[in-house]
Amino acid sequence: MSKTVYEIVEHDGGWAYRVDGVFSETFPSHALARNAADRAANEQTVPGESTDISFEDKEGRWHDEASRGSDRPETDVEG
């Protein structure tokens, strides 16, 4: 099982959470950013329906694969 970490950081004059180098919207306080990260992390663990997905890799090649709805990552919020 993979693990996704939401990190609370100062960003753009406020606070945001960052996942794999991508920032959320900016929040005026650490507490609001933390609450948003907690909600997002919890939602990411909810199982869904299995579906086919397409994605582009770092070299620009497209791939198709089946994504199991029960294959959800472990999540954590830090900061």
NORMODA-V43880 format. One line per field, one symbol per residue. burial: # if it has 9 or more other ideal C-beta (glycine too) atoms within 8 Angstrom, else .. A space follows every 10 residues. Layout:
BEGIN
burial: ???
END
This chain:
BEGIN
burial: ...######. #..######. ..##.##... .###.###.# ##.##..... .......... ......#.#. ..#.###..
END
